[in-house]
């Protein structure tokens, strides 16, 4: 991941509403959630949610697809892993005692099949 992409992703997540939406999408897994269910779960107004989803999508952290009359949103797990890898790239000069527990997250070893 390039630095400009990382900055865009971190900027998108640096808002309580967008962070809540993104975390909800991560929990939902690859199936994603329709916009209406996201609004209900987060208590967002439709115009605020639309803006937040647009910002997350523009940053590459979320994707959308149409399913009939609904738009389903999902977290982009590849971009999320790329961001985490970027943040950890020079972690502790590769010291396994410090970074070891986090490498499992990046490789998916600590995730279940639904979320990673």
Phi and psi restraints in degrees (range 20) as a CNS / XPLOR table:
assign (resid 1 and name C) (resid 2 and name N)
       (resid 2 and name CA) (resid 2 and name C) 1.0 -79.0 20.0 2
assign (resid 2 and name N) (resid 2 and name CA)
       (resid 2 and name C) (resid 3 and name N) 1.0 155.6 20.0 2
assign (resid 2 and name C) (resid 3 and name N)
       (resid 3 and name CA) (resid 3 and name C) 1.0 -59.2 20.0 2
assign (resid 3 and name N) (resid 3 and name CA)
       (resid 3 and name C) (resid 4 and name N) 1.0 -40.5 20.0 2
assign (resid 3 and name C) (resid 4 and name N)
       (resid 4 and name CA) (resid 4 and name C) 1.0 -64.1 20.0 2
assign (resid 4 and name N) (resid 4 and name CA)
       (resid 4 and name C) (resid 5 and name N) 1.0 -36.4 20.0 2
assign (resid 4 and name C) (resid 5 and name N)
       (resid 5 and name CA) (resid 5 and name C) 1.0 -67.8 20.0 2
assign (resid 5 and name N) (resid 5 and name CA)
       (resid 5 and name C) (resid 6 and name N) 1.0 -39.8 20.0 2
assign (resid 5 and name C) (resid 6 and name N)
       (resid 6 and name CA) (resid 6 and name C) 1.0 -64.1 20.0 2
assign (resid 6 and name N) (resid 6 and name CA)
       (resid 6 and name C) (resid 7 and name N) 1.0 -42.0 20.0 2
assign (resid 6 and name C) (resid 7 and name N)
       (resid 7 and name CA) (resid 7 and name C) 1.0 -63.6 20.0 2
assign (resid 7 and name N) (resid 7 and name CA)
       (resid 7 and name C) (resid 8 and name N) 1.0 -41.8 20.0 2
assign (resid 7 and name C) (resid 8 and name N)
       (resid 8 and name CA) (resid 8 and name C) 1.0 -63.1 20.0 2
assign (resid 8 and name N) (resid 8 and name CA)
       (resid 8 and name C) (resid 9 and name N) 1.0 -43.0 20.0 2
assign (resid 8 and name C) (resid 9 and name N)
       (resid 9 and name CA) (resid 9 and name C) 1.0 -66.0 20.0 2
assign (resid 9 and name N) (resid 9 and name CA)
       (resid 9 and name C) (resid 10 and name N) 1.0 -44.9 20.0 2
assign (resid 9 and name C) (resid 10 and name N)
       (resid 10 and name CA) (resid 10 and name C) 1.0 -65.6 20.0 2
assign (resid 10 and name N) (resid 10 and name CA)
       (resid 10 and name C) (resid 11 and name N) 1.0 -37.5 20.0 2
assign (resid 10 and name C) (resid 11 and name N)
       (resid 11 and name CA) (resid 11 and name C) 1.0 -63.4 20.0 2
assign (resid 11 and name N) (resid 11 and name CA)
       (resid 11 and name C) (resid 12 and name N) 1.0 -41.8 20.0 2
assign (resid 11 and name C) (resid 12 and name N)
       (resid 12 and name CA) (resid 12 and name C) 1.0 -63.5 20.0 2
assign (resid 12 and name N) (resid 12 and name CA)
       (resid 12 and name C) (resid 13 and name N) 1.0 -35.3 20.0 2
assign (resid 12 and name C) (resid 13 and name N)
       (resid 13 and name CA) (resid 13 and name C) 1.0 -82.9 20.0 2
assign (resid 13 and name N) (resid 13 and name CA)
       (resid 13 and name C) (resid 14 and name N) 1.0 -9.8 20.0 2
assign (resid 13 and name C) (resid 14 and name N)
       (resid 14 and name CA) (resid 14 and name C) 1.0 -84.6 20.0 2
assign (resid 14 and name N) (resid 14 and name CA)
       (resid 14 and name C) (resid 15 and name N) 1.0 43.7 20.0 2
assign (resid 14 and name C) (resid 15 and name N)
       (resid 15 and name CA) (resid 15 and name C) 1.0 -147.3 20.0 2
assign (resid 15 and name N) (resid 15 and name CA)
       (resid 15 and name C) (resid 16 and name N) 1.0 129.8 20.0 2
assign (resid 15 and name C) (resid 16 and name N)
       (resid 16 and name CA) (resid 16 and name C) 1.0 -55.4 20.0 2
assign (resid 16 and name N) (resid 16 and name CA)
       (resid 16 and name C) (resid 17 and name N) 1.0 -41.5 20.0 2
assign (resid 16 and name C) (resid 17 and name N)
       (resid 17 and name CA) (resid 17 and name C) 1.0 -67.1 20.0 2
assign (resid 17 and name N) (resid 17 and name CA)
       (resid 17 and name C) (resid 18 and name N) 1.0 -44.8 20.0 2
assign (resid 17 and name C) (resid 18 and name N)
       (resid 18 and name CA) (resid 18 and name C) 1.0 -68.6 20.0 2
assign (resid 18 and name N) (resid 18 and name CA)
       (resid 18 and name C) (resid 19 and name N) 1.0 -38.1 20.0 2
assign (resid 18 and name C) (resid 19 and name N)
       (resid 19 and name CA) (resid 19 and name C) 1.0 -62.7 20.0 2
assign (resid 19 and name N) (resid 19 and name CA)
       (resid 19 and name C) (resid 20 and name N) 1.0 -41.6 20.0 2
assign (resid 19 and name C) (resid 20 and name N)
       (resid 20 and name CA) (resid 20 and name C) 1.0 -63.0 20.0 2
assign (resid 20 and name N) (resid 20 and name CA)
       (resid 20 and name C) (resid 21 and name N) 1.0 -42.3 20.0 2
assign (resid 20 and name C) (resid 21 and name N)
       (resid 21 and name CA) (resid 21 and name C) 1.0 -64.3 20.0 2
assign (resid 21 and name N) (resid 21 and name CA)
       (resid 21 and name C) (resid 22 and name N) 1.0 -46.1 20.0 2
assign (resid 21 and name C) (resid 22 and name N)
       (resid 22 and name CA) (resid 22 and name C) 1.0 -62.2 20.0 2
assign (resid 22 and name N) (resid 22 and name CA)
       (resid 22 and name C) (resid 23 and name N) 1.0 -44.5 20.0 2
assign (resid 22 and name C) (resid 23 and name N)
       (resid 23 and name CA) (resid 23 and name C) 1.0 -62.6 20.0 2
assign (resid 23 and name N) (resid 23 and name CA)
       (resid 23 and name C) (resid 24 and name N) 1.0 -37.5 20.0 2
assign (resid 23 and name C) (resid 24 and name N)
       (resid 24 and name CA) (resid 24 and name C) 1.0 -63.8 20.0 2
assign (resid 24 and name N) (resid 24 and name CA)
       (resid 24 and name C) (resid 25 and name N) 1.0 -42.1 20.0 2
assign (resid 24 and name C) (resid 25 and name N)
       (resid 25 and name CA) (resid 25 and name C) 1.0 -65.7 20.0 2
assign (resid 25 and name N) (resid 25 and name CA)
       (resid 25 and name C) (resid 26 and name N) 1.0 -37.4 20.0 2
assign (resid 25 and name C) (resid 26 and name N)
       (resid 26 and name CA) (resid 26 and name C) 1.0 -62.9 20.0 2
assign (resid 26 and name N) (resid 26 and name CA)
       (resid 26 and name C) (resid 27 and name N) 1.0 -44.6 20.0 2
assign (resid 26 and name C) (resid 27 and name N)
       (resid 27 and name CA) (resid 27 and name C) 1.0 -63.0 20.0 2
assign (resid 27 and name N) (resid 27 and name CA)
       (resid 27 and name C) (resid 28 and name N) 1.0 -34.9 20.0 2
assign (resid 27 and name C) (resid 28 and name N)
       (resid 28 and name CA) (resid 28 and name C) 1.0 -68.7 20.0 2
assign (resid 28 and name N) (resid 28 and name CA)
       (resid 28 and name C) (resid 29 and name N) 1.0 -23.4 20.0 2
assign (resid 28 and name C) (resid 29 and name N)
       (resid 29 and name CA) (resid 29 and name C) 1.0 77.3 20.0 2
assign (resid 29 and name N) (resid 29 and name CA)
       (resid 29 and name C) (resid 30 and name N) 1.0 -165.4 20.0 2
assign (resid 29 and name C) (resid 30 and name N)
       (resid 30 and name CA) (resid 30 and name C) 1.0 -65.8 20.0 2
assign (resid 30 and name N) (resid 30 and name CA)
       (resid 30 and name C) (resid 31 and name N) 1.0 -19.2 20.0 2
assign (resid 30 and name C) (resid 31 and name N)
       (resid 31 and name CA) (resid 31 and name C) 1.0 -69.9 20.0 2
assign (resid 31 and name N) (resid 31 and name CA)
       (resid 31 and name C) (resid 32 and name N) 1.0 -30.8 20.0 2
assign (resid 31 and name C) (resid 32 and name N)
       (resid 32 and name CA) (resid 32 and name C) 1.0 73.6 20.0 2
assign (resid 32 and name N) (resid 32 and name CA)
       (resid 32 and name C) (resid 33 and name N) 1.0 -171.8 20.0 2
assign (resid 32 and name C) (resid 33 and name N)
       (resid 33 and name CA) (resid 33 and name C) 1.0 -140.6 20.0 2
assign (resid 33 and name N) (resid 33 and name CA)
       (resid 33 and name C) (resid 34 and name N) 1.0 145.9 20.0 2
assign (resid 33 and name C) (resid 34 and name N)
       (resid 34 and name CA) (resid 34 and name C) 1.0 -71.4 20.0 2
assign (resid 34 and name N) (resid 34 and name CA)
       (resid 34 and name C) (resid 35 and name N) 1.0 153.6 20.0 2
assign (resid 34 and name C) (resid 35 and name N)
       (resid 35 and name CA) (resid 35 and name C) 1.0 -54.9 20.0 2
assign (resid 35 and name N) (resid 35 and name CA)
       (resid 35 and name C) (resid 36 and name N) 1.0 -39.1 20.0 2
assign (resid 35 and name C) (resid 36 and name N)
       (resid 36 and name CA) (resid 36 and name C) 1.0 -61.5 20.0 2
assign (resid 36 and name N) (resid 36 and name CA)
       (resid 36 and name C) (resid 37 and name N) 1.0 -40.6 20.0 2
assign (resid 36 and name C) (resid 37 and name N)
       (resid 37 and name CA) (resid 37 and name C) 1.0 -70.3 20.0 2
assign (resid 37 and name N) (resid 37 and name CA)
       (resid 37 and name C) (resid 38 and name N) 1.0 -33.6 20.0 2
assign (resid 37 and name C) (resid 38 and name N)
       (resid 38 and name CA) (resid 38 and name C) 1.0 -64.9 20.0 2
assign (resid 38 and name N) (resid 38 and name CA)
       (resid 38 and name C) (resid 39 and name N) 1.0 -43.9 20.0 2
assign (resid 38 and name C) (resid 39 and name N)
       (resid 39 and name CA) (resid 39 and name C) 1.0 -60.8 20.0 2
assign (resid 39 and name N) (resid 39 and name CA)
       (resid 39 and name C) (resid 40 and name N) 1.0 -44.4 20.0 2
assign (resid 39 and name C) (resid 40 and name N)
       (resid 40 and name CA) (resid 40 and name C) 1.0 -62.4 20.0 2
assign (resid 40 and name N) (resid 40 and name CA)
       (resid 40 and name C) (resid 41 and name N) 1.0 -46.1 20.0 2
assign (resid 40 and name C) (resid 41 and name N)
       (resid 41 and name CA) (resid 41 and name C) 1.0 -67.6 20.0 2
assign (resid 41 and name N) (resid 41 and name CA)
       (resid 41 and name C) (resid 42 and name N) 1.0 -32.2 20.0 2
assign (resid 41 and name C) (resid 42 and name N)
       (resid 42 and name CA) (resid 42 and name C) 1.0 -100.8 20.0 2
assign (resid 42 and name N) (resid 42 and name CA)
       (resid 42 and name C) (resid 43 and name N) 1.0 -9.8 20.0 2
assign (resid 42 and name C) (resid 43 and name N)
       (resid 43 and name CA) (resid 43 and name C) 1.0 70.3 20.0 2
assign (resid 43 and name N) (resid 43 and name CA)
       (resid 43 and name C) (resid 44 and name N) 1.0 26.8 20.0 2
assign (resid 43 and name C) (resid 44 and name N)
       (resid 44 and name CA) (resid 44 and name C) 1.0 -86.9 20.0 2
assign (resid 44 and name N) (resid 44 and name CA)
       (resid 44 and name C) (resid 45 and name N) 1.0 144.1 20.0 2
assign (resid 44 and name C) (resid 45 and name N)
       (resid 45 and name CA) (resid 45 and name C) 1.0 -71.7 20.0 2
assign (resid 45 and name N) (resid 45 and name CA)
       (resid 45 and name C) (resid 46 and name N) 1.0 151.9 20.0 2
assign (resid 45 and name C) (resid 46 and name N)
       (resid 46 and name CA) (resid 46 and name C) 1.0 -60.6 20.0 2
assign (resid 46 and name N) (resid 46 and name CA)
       (resid 46 and name C) (resid 47 and name N) 1.0 -40.2 20.0 2
assign (resid 46 and name C) (resid 47 and name N)
       (resid 47 and name CA) (resid 47 and name C) 1.0 -70.8 20.0 2
assign (resid 47 and name N) (resid 47 and name CA)
       (resid 47 and name C) (resid 48 and name N) 1.0 -35.9 20.0 2
assign (resid 47 and name C) (resid 48 and name N)
       (resid 48 and name CA) (resid 48 and name C) 1.0 -67.5 20.0 2
assign (resid 48 and name N) (resid 48 and name CA)
       (resid 48 and name C) (resid 49 and name N) 1.0 -43.7 20.0 2
assign (resid 48 and name C) (resid 49 and name N)
       (resid 49 and name CA) (resid 49 and name C) 1.0 -62.6 20.0 2
assign (resid 49 and name N) (resid 49 and name CA)
       (resid 49 and name C) (resid 50 and name N) 1.0 -43.1 20.0 2
assign (resid 49 and name C) (resid 50 and name N)
       (resid 50 and name CA) (resid 50 and name C) 1.0 -58.3 20.0 2
assign (resid 50 and name N) (resid 50 and name CA)
       (resid 50 and name C) (resid 51 and name N) 1.0 -44.5 20.0 2
assign (resid 50 and name C) (resid 51 and name N)
       (resid 51 and name CA) (resid 51 and name C) 1.0 -62.8 20.0 2
assign (resid 51 and name N) (resid 51 and name CA)
       (resid 51 and name C) (resid 52 and name N) 1.0 -46.1 20.0 2
assign (resid 51 and name C) (resid 52 and name N)
       (resid 52 and name CA) (resid 52 and name C) 1.0 -64.1 20.0 2
assign (resid 52 and name N) (resid 52 and name CA)
       (resid 52 and name C) (resid 53 and name N) 1.0 -41.5 20.0 2
assign (resid 52 and name C) (resid 53 and name N)
       (resid 53 and name CA) (resid 53 and name C) 1.0 -66.2 20.0 2
assign (resid 53 and name N) (resid 53 and name CA)
       (resid 53 and name C) (resid 54 and name N) 1.0 -37.1 20.0 2
assign (resid 53 and name C) (resid 54 and name N)
       (resid 54 and name CA) (resid 54 and name C) 1.0 -63.6 20.0 2
assign (resid 54 and name N) (resid 54 and name CA)
       (resid 54 and name C) (resid 55 and name N) 1.0 -42.8 20.0 2
assign (resid 54 and name C) (resid 55 and name N)
       (resid 55 and name CA) (resid 55 and name C) 1.0 -65.5 20.0 2
assign (resid 55 and name N) (resid 55 and name CA)
       (resid 55 and name C) (resid 56 and name N) 1.0 -43.4 20.0 2
assign (resid 55 and name C) (resid 56 and name N)
       (resid 56 and name CA) (resid 56 and name C) 1.0 -63.4 20.0 2
assign (resid 56 and name N) (resid 56 and name CA)
       (resid 56 and name C) (resid 57 and name N) 1.0 -38.1 20.0 2
assign (resid 56 and name C) (resid 57 and name N)
       (resid 57 and name CA) (resid 57 and name C) 1.0 -68.5 20.0 2
assign (resid 57 and name N) (resid 57 and name CA)
       (resid 57 and name C) (resid 58 and name N) 1.0 -44.1 20.0 2
assign (resid 57 and name C) (resid 58 and name N)
       (resid 58 and name CA) (resid 58 and name C) 1.0 -61.6 20.0 2
assign (resid 58 and name N) (resid 58 and name CA)
       (resid 58 and name C) (resid 59 and name N) 1.0 -32.8 20.0 2
assign (resid 58 and name C) (resid 59 and name N)
       (resid 59 and name CA) (resid 59 and name C) 1.0 -80.7 20.0 2
assign (resid 59 and name N) (resid 59 and name CA)
       (resid 59 and name C) (resid 60 and name N) 1.0 -4.8 20.0 2
assign (resid 59 and name C) (resid 60 and name N)
       (resid 60 and name CA) (resid 60 and name C) 1.0 85.8 20.0 2
assign (resid 60 and name N) (resid 60 and name CA)
       (resid 60 and name C) (resid 61 and name N) 1.0 3.3 20.0 2
assign (resid 60 and name C) (resid 61 and name N)
       (resid 61 and name CA) (resid 61 and name C) 1.0 -84.1 20.0 2
assign (resid 61 and name N) (resid 61 and name CA)
       (resid 61 and name C) (resid 62 and name N) 1.0 -18.5 20.0 2
assign (resid 61 and name C) (resid 62 and name N)
       (resid 62 and name CA) (resid 62 and name C) 1.0 -135.5 20.0 2
assign (resid 62 and name N) (resid 62 and name CA)
       (resid 62 and name C) (resid 63 and name N) 1.0 155.4 20.0 2
assign (resid 62 and name C) (resid 63 and name N)
       (resid 63 and name CA) (resid 63 and name C) 1.0 -130.1 20.0 2
assign (resid 63 and name N) (resid 63 and name CA)
       (resid 63 and name C) (resid 64 and name N) 1.0 158.9 20.0 2
assign (resid 63 and name C) (resid 64 and name N)
       (resid 64 and name CA) (resid 64 and name C) 1.0 -130.4 20.0 2
assign (resid 64 and name N) (resid 64 and name CA)
       (resid 64 and name C) (resid 65 and name N) 1.0 152.6 20.0 2
assign (resid 64 and name C) (resid 65 and name N)
       (resid 65 and name CA) (resid 65 and name C) 1.0 -146.4 20.0 2
assign (resid 65 and name N) (resid 65 and name CA)
       (resid 65 and name C) (resid 66 and name N) 1.0 150.6 20.0 2
assign (resid 65 and name C) (resid 66 and name N)
       (resid 66 and name CA) (resid 66 and name C) 1.0 -90.7 20.0 2
assign (resid 66 and name N) (resid 66 and name CA)
       (resid 66 and name C) (resid 67 and name N) 1.0 135.8 20.0 2
assign (resid 66 and name C) (resid 67 and name N)
       (resid 67 and name CA) (resid 67 and name C) 1.0 -132.1 20.0 2
assign (resid 67 and name N) (resid 67 and name CA)
       (resid 67 and name C) (resid 68 and name N) 1.0 93.2 20.0 2
assign (resid 67 and name C) (resid 68 and name N)
       (resid 68 and name CA) (resid 68 and name C) 1.0 66.4 20.0 2
assign (resid 68 and name N) (resid 68 and name CA)
       (resid 68 and name C) (resid 69 and name N) 1.0 -120.4 20.0 2
assign (resid 68 and name C) (resid 69 and name N)
       (resid 69 and name CA) (resid 69 and name C) 1.0 -92.9 20.0 2
assign (resid 69 and name N) (resid 69 and name CA)
       (resid 69 and name C) (resid 70 and name N) 1.0 -5.8 20.0 2
assign (resid 69 and name C) (resid 70 and name N)
       (resid 70 and name CA) (resid 70 and name C) 1.0 -99.7 20.0 2
assign (resid 70 and name N) (resid 70 and name CA)
       (resid 70 and name C) (resid 71 and name N) 1.0 153.0 20.0 2
assign (resid 70 and name C) (resid 71 and name N)
       (resid 71 and name CA) (resid 71 and name C) 1.0 -107.6 20.0 2
assign (resid 71 and name N) (resid 71 and name CA)
       (resid 71 and name C) (resid 72 and name N) 1.0 123.6 20.0 2
assign (resid 71 and name C) (resid 72 and name N)
       (resid 72 and name CA) (resid 72 and name C) 1.0 -101.3 20.0 2
assign (resid 72 and name N) (resid 72 and name CA)
       (resid 72 and name C) (resid 73 and name N) 1.0 130.5 20.0 2
assign (resid 72 and name C) (resid 73 and name N)
       (resid 73 and name CA) (resid 73 and name C) 1.0 -108.9 20.0 2
assign (resid 73 and name N) (resid 73 and name CA)
       (resid 73 and name C) (resid 74 and name N) 1.0 140.4 20.0 2
assign (resid 73 and name C) (resid 74 and name N)
       (resid 74 and name CA) (resid 74 and name C) 1.0 -133.8 20.0 2
assign (resid 74 and name N) (resid 74 and name CA)
       (resid 74 and name C) (resid 75 and name N) 1.0 152.9 20.0 2
assign (resid 74 and name C) (resid 75 and name N)
       (resid 75 and name CA) (resid 75 and name C) 1.0 -74.4 20.0 2
assign (resid 75 and name N) (resid 75 and name CA)
       (resid 75 and name C) (resid 76 and name N) 1.0 144.7 20.0 2
assign (resid 75 and name C) (resid 76 and name N)
       (resid 76 and name CA) (resid 76 and name C) 1.0 -91.9 20.0 2
assign (resid 76 and name N) (resid 76 and name CA)
       (resid 76 and name C) (resid 77 and name N) 1.0 99.2 20.0 2
assign (resid 76 and name C) (resid 77 and name N)
       (resid 77 and name CA) (resid 77 and name C) 1.0 -67.9 20.0 2
assign (resid 77 and name N) (resid 77 and name CA)
       (resid 77 and name C) (resid 78 and name N) 1.0 -29.6 20.0 2
assign (resid 77 and name C) (resid 78 and name N)
       (resid 78 and name CA) (resid 78 and name C) 1.0 -65.5 20.0 2
assign (resid 78 and name N) (resid 78 and name CA)
       (resid 78 and name C) (resid 79 and name N) 1.0 -43.6 20.0 2
assign (resid 78 and name C) (resid 79 and name N)
       (resid 79 and name CA) (resid 79 and name C) 1.0 -67.5 20.0 2
assign (resid 79 and name N) (resid 79 and name CA)
       (resid 79 and name C) (resid 80 and name N) 1.0 -39.8 20.0 2
assign (resid 79 and name C) (resid 80 and name N)
       (resid 80 and name CA) (resid 80 and name C) 1.0 -60.8 20.0 2
assign (resid 80 and name N) (resid 80 and name CA)
       (resid 80 and name C) (resid 81 and name N) 1.0 -45.8 20.0 2
assign (resid 80 and name C) (resid 81 and name N)
       (resid 81 and name CA) (resid 81 and name C) 1.0 -64.1 20.0 2
assign (resid 81 and name N) (resid 81 and name CA)
       (resid 81 and name C) (resid 82 and name N) 1.0 -37.5 20.0 2
assign (resid 81 and name C) (resid 82 and name N)
       (resid 82 and name CA) (resid 82 and name C) 1.0 -62.1 20.0 2
assign (resid 82 and name N) (resid 82 and name CA)
       (resid 82 and name C) (resid 83 and name N) 1.0 -40.8 20.0 2
assign (resid 82 and name C) (resid 83 and name N)
       (resid 83 and name CA) (resid 83 and name C) 1.0 -65.5 20.0 2
assign (resid 83 and name N) (resid 83 and name CA)
       (resid 83 and name C) (resid 84 and name N) 1.0 -45.2 20.0 2
assign (resid 83 and name C) (resid 84 and name N)
       (resid 84 and name CA) (resid 84 and name C) 1.0 -62.9 20.0 2
assign (resid 84 and name N) (resid 84 and name CA)
       (resid 84 and name C) (resid 85 and name N) 1.0 -40.5 20.0 2
assign (resid 84 and name C) (resid 85 and name N)
       (resid 85 and name CA) (resid 85 and name C) 1.0 -63.5 20.0 2
assign (resid 85 and name N) (resid 85 and name CA)
       (resid 85 and name C) (resid 86 and name N) 1.0 -43.6 20.0 2
assign (resid 85 and name C) (resid 86 and name N)
       (resid 86 and name CA) (resid 86 and name C) 1.0 -58.1 20.0 2
assign (resid 86 and name N) (resid 86 and name CA)
       (resid 86 and name C) (resid 87 and name N) 1.0 -44.4 20.0 2
assign (resid 86 and name C) (resid 87 and name N)
       (resid 87 and name CA) (resid 87 and name C) 1.0 -67.2 20.0 2
assign (resid 87 and name N) (resid 87 and name CA)
       (resid 87 and name C) (resid 88 and name N) 1.0 -30.1 20.0 2
assign (resid 87 and name C) (resid 88 and name N)
       (resid 88 and name CA) (resid 88 and name C) 1.0 -99.6 20.0 2
assign (resid 88 and name N) (resid 88 and name CA)
       (resid 88 and name C) (resid 89 and name N) 1.0 0.0 20.0 2
assign (resid 88 and name C) (resid 89 and name N)
       (resid 89 and name CA) (resid 89 and name C) 1.0 -51.5 20.0 2
assign (resid 89 and name N) (resid 89 and name CA)
       (resid 89 and name C) (resid 90 and name N) 1.0 -43.6 20.0 2
assign (resid 89 and name C) (resid 90 and name N)
       (resid 90 and name CA) (resid 90 and name C) 1.0 -110.4 20.0 2
assign (resid 90 and name N) (resid 90 and name CA)
       (resid 90 and name C) (resid 91 and name N) 1.0 25.7 20.0 2
assign (resid 90 and name C) (resid 91 and name N)
       (resid 91 and name CA) (resid 91 and name C) 1.0 -58.6 20.0 2
assign (resid 91 and name N) (resid 91 and name CA)
       (resid 91 and name C) (resid 92 and name N) 1.0 118.6 20.0 2
assign (resid 91 and name C) (resid 92 and name N)
       (resid 92 and name CA) (resid 92 and name C) 1.0 50.7 20.0 2
assign (resid 92 and name N) (resid 92 and name CA)
       (resid 92 and name C) (resid 93 and name N) 1.0 30.8 20.0 2
assign (resid 92 and name C) (resid 93 and name N)
       (resid 93 and name CA) (resid 93 and name C) 1.0 54.0 20.0 2
assign (resid 93 and name N) (resid 93 and name CA)
       (resid 93 and name C) (resid 94 and name N) 1.0 34.5 20.0 2
assign (resid 93 and name C) (resid 94 and name N)
       (resid 94 and name CA) (resid 94 and name C) 1.0 75.6 20.0 2
assign (resid 94 and name N) (resid 94 and name CA)
       (resid 94 and name C) (resid 95 and name N) 1.0 15.0 20.0 2
assign (resid 94 and name C) (resid 95 and name N)
       (resid 95 and name CA) (resid 95 and name C) 1.0 -67.6 20.0 2
assign (resid 95 and name N) (resid 95 and name CA)
       (resid 95 and name C) (resid 96 and name N) 1.0 110.2 20.0 2
assign (resid 95 and name C) (resid 96 and name N)
       (resid 96 and name CA) (resid 96 and name C) 1.0 -62.3 20.0 2
assign (resid 96 and name N) (resid 96 and name CA)
       (resid 96 and name C) (resid 97 and name N) 1.0 -30.1 20.0 2
assign (resid 96 and name C) (resid 97 and name N)
       (resid 97 and name CA) (resid 97 and name C) 1.0 -66.1 20.0 2
assign (resid 97 and name N) (resid 97 and name CA)
       (resid 97 and name C) (resid 98 and name N) 1.0 -29.3 20.0 2
assign (resid 97 and name C) (resid 98 and name N)
       (resid 98 and name CA) (resid 98 and name C) 1.0 -92.3 20.0 2
assign (resid 98 and name N) (resid 98 and name CA)
       (resid 98 and name C) (resid 99 and name N) 1.0 -46.1 20.0 2
assign (resid 98 and name C) (resid 99 and name N)
       (resid 99 and name CA) (resid 99 and name C) 1.0 -92.6 20.0 2
assign (resid 99 and name N) (resid 99 and name CA)
       (resid 99 and name C) (resid 100 and name N) 1.0 -11.8 20.0 2
assign (resid 99 and name C) (resid 100 and name N)
       (resid 100 and name CA) (resid 100 and name C) 1.0 -50.1 20.0 2
assign (resid 100 and name N) (resid 100 and name CA)
       (resid 100 and name C) (resid 101 and name N) 1.0 -51.2 20.0 2
assign (resid 100 and name C) (resid 101 and name N)
       (resid 101 and name CA) (resid 101 and name C) 1.0 -61.3 20.0 2
assign (resid 101 and name N) (resid 101 and name CA)
       (resid 101 and name C) (resid 102 and name N) 1.0 -27.9 20.0 2
assign (resid 101 and name C) (resid 102 and name N)
       (resid 102 and name CA) (resid 102 and name C) 1.0 -81.8 20.0 2
assign (resid 102 and name N) (resid 102 and name CA)
       (resid 102 and name C) (resid 103 and name N) 1.0 -23.9 20.0 2
assign (resid 102 and name C) (resid 103 and name N)
       (resid 103 and name CA) (resid 103 and name C) 1.0 -66.7 20.0 2
assign (resid 103 and name N) (resid 103 and name CA)
       (resid 103 and name C) (resid 104 and name N) 1.0 -28.8 20.0 2
assign (resid 103 and name C) (resid 104 and name N)
       (resid 104 and name CA) (resid 104 and name C) 1.0 -62.5 20.0 2
assign (resid 104 and name N) (resid 104 and name CA)
       (resid 104 and name C) (resid 105 and name N) 1.0 -35.2 20.0 2
assign (resid 104 and name C) (resid 105 and name N)
       (resid 105 and name CA) (resid 105 and name C) 1.0 -65.4 20.0 2
assign (resid 105 and name N) (resid 105 and name CA)
       (resid 105 and name C) (resid 106 and name N) 1.0 -43.5 20.0 2
assign (resid 105 and name C) (resid 106 and name N)
       (resid 106 and name CA) (resid 106 and name C) 1.0 -69.2 20.0 2
assign (resid 106 and name N) (resid 106 and name CA)
       (resid 106 and name C) (resid 107 and name N) 1.0 -33.7 20.0 2
assign (resid 106 and name C) (resid 107 and name N)
       (resid 107 and name CA) (resid 107 and name C) 1.0 -86.8 20.0 2
assign (resid 107 and name N) (resid 107 and name CA)
       (resid 107 and name C) (resid 108 and name N) 1.0 -10.5 20.0 2
assign (resid 107 and name C) (resid 108 and name N)
       (resid 108 and name CA) (resid 108 and name C) 1.0 89.6 20.0 2
assign (resid 108 and name N) (resid 108 and name CA)
       (resid 108 and name C) (resid 109 and name N) 1.0 3.3 20.0 2
assign (resid 108 and name C) (resid 109 and name N)
       (resid 109 and name CA) (resid 109 and name C) 1.0 -65.9 20.0 2
assign (resid 109 and name N) (resid 109 and name CA)
       (resid 109 and name C) (resid 110 and name N) 1.0 -27.8 20.0 2
assign (resid 109 and name C) (resid 110 and name N)
       (resid 110 and name CA) (resid 110 and name C) 1.0 -98.8 20.0 2
assign (resid 110 and name N) (resid 110 and name CA)
       (resid 110 and name C) (resid 111 and name N) 1.0 10.7 20.0 2
assign (resid 110 and name C) (resid 111 and name N)
       (resid 111 and name CA) (resid 111 and name C) 1.0 -110.1 20.0 2
assign (resid 111 and name N) (resid 111 and name CA)
       (resid 111 and name C) (resid 112 and name N) 1.0 154.3 20.0 2
assign (resid 111 and name C) (resid 112 and name N)
       (resid 112 and name CA) (resid 112 and name C) 1.0 -90.5 20.0 2
assign (resid 112 and name N) (resid 112 and name CA)
       (resid 112 and name C) (resid 113 and name N) 1.0 167.8 20.0 2
assign (resid 112 and name C) (resid 113 and name N)
       (resid 113 and name CA) (resid 113 and name C) 1.0 -61.4 20.0 2
assign (resid 113 and name N) (resid 113 and name CA)
       (resid 113 and name C) (resid 114 and name N) 1.0 -24.1 20.0 2
assign (resid 113 and name C) (resid 114 and name N)
       (resid 114 and name CA) (resid 114 and name C) 1.0 -72.9 20.0 2
assign (resid 114 and name N) (resid 114 and name CA)
       (resid 114 and name C) (resid 115 and name N) 1.0 -34.5 20.0 2
assign (resid 114 and name C) (resid 115 and name N)
       (resid 115 and name CA) (resid 115 and name C) 1.0 -109.4 20.0 2
assign (resid 115 and name N) (resid 115 and name CA)
       (resid 115 and name C) (resid 116 and name N) 1.0 -7.0 20.0 2
